[in-house]
Amino acid sequence: MRTLLNIIWLVFGGLWLAIGYFFFGLLACIFIITIPFGIASFRMAAYALWPFGKTVVHKPGAGVGSALGNIIWFLVAGLWLAIGHLTTAAAQAITIVGIPLAIANIKMIPVTCVPLGKEIVDSDHIPYGSQPVYSF
């Protein structure tokens, strides 16, 4: 079922979201100081490409640096990417088949807004003691 949902997701919006994350990752890697944002964006691109069967967990050891980075991320990219998720979710929710995809799109918004200090793992391999943020 995960594979089927991922294929439908890829065709009906996931590819475009992943391209958006990848494009921002390339822009962020231009300057040395913004490379951590680029890496987070590439991580989110992979997640947006194939989200079902993945879980977002809090990364142990993430501290003040990731909190400050998340504030900067939200102001520069997170808000715009969240708008992209909302737009895609609205387009997907028009059909009955697209409603689960729209719900998944909405669930990705909190991770889109604050990706630093999070880790994306397989749903079957959640590290011991980690609490999932969202799971598909």
N, C-alpha and C positions, 0 to 999 in steps of 0.2 A: 504494500500500500504506500509506503514511503517513497519508493521509486516512482510509482505512478504520479503521486502528488508533486514530486520534484520535477518530473518531466512537464507536467501541466504548468507548474510554477515557472519553469524556465521559459516556456513558450509565451505565456501570458503576463510577462512583466519582470520576471527575475533577471533575465538577460540585460534589460535596460537599466535596472537598478544596479546590477553588478558593474556595468560599464560606467555609470555615474560614480560609484565608489572608486573604481580603478582610475578614472580620470582625475578625481580629487587627490588620490594617492600619488599620482605622477606630479601633480602641481605641488603637493606638500613636500615631495622629495627634492625639489629644486634648491631649497635653502637647507643648510645643515641643521639649523635649530628646529625645523618642522618635520624632520625625518620620523620621529615617533608618531606623529599624526598620520604620515603617509603609510607607515607600517600598520597602524590601526585601521586605516581605510582599506588597505589590501586585505586585511583579515575580514573586514566586514563585506568586501566584495565577494570573497569566497563563500561567506555565510549567505549573502543575498542570492548567490547563484544556485545553491543547493541546500536550503534551510531545514527541510524535514529530516528528522533523525539526528539533529544537532541540538545541543543545549548550551546556554550561556551561563557560566558560573562566575562568581567573584574570584578574582585572582589573589592568592595569598601574598601578602607583602606590599600590596598597593597602598600608598600613603598619600601624603599631602601633595606630592608632585603630580600624581594622577588626578587628584581632585582639582588642582589648578589647571591642569591640561584639559580636563573636561569642561571647565568654564570657558576656556578659550575656544575649544572645539565647538561647543554649542553656539557661540556667537559667530564663528566664522563659517562652519559647515553644517553642524548638527541641525540647526533650524531649517536650512534649505533641503537637506536630505530627508528630514521628517515631512516636509511639505511634499516631496517627491513620493514618499510612502503613502501619504494621505491621498494624493492624486491617483496613484496606481490602485490603491484599495477601492476608491470610489468607482474607477473604471471596471475593476474586477467584480464588484458587488452587484453589477447590473444583471448578471446572469446567476442562475441557481448554482451552477457548477463553480462559479468564481467566488461564491461566498466564503468557503473555507480558506481560499487564497487571500481574500480581503482581510479576514480575521488574522491570518498569519502576518500579513503586511502591517496591520495595526500593532500586533505584538512586537514587531521589530523596532518600533519607534523609540521606546525607552533606551534600547541598546544603541540605536543610531545617535541619540542625543548625548549619551555619556559612555563611549566605548572603552576609554582607558580604565584599567583596573578590572577588566573583564576578560574571560578566556572562553573560547568556543571549543567545545569538546563533543565527541559522539555521545548520544543519549545513553548508549549501552556502557560507556566507560567514564562515568562521572567520578572524579577523584574523591577518595574517602574524606568525609568531613565537609565537602563543598555543598553549598546550597544553590540549586538552580535558580537563575533569575527568570528565564523563560525556557520552555522546552516545546519542541514541535514533534 
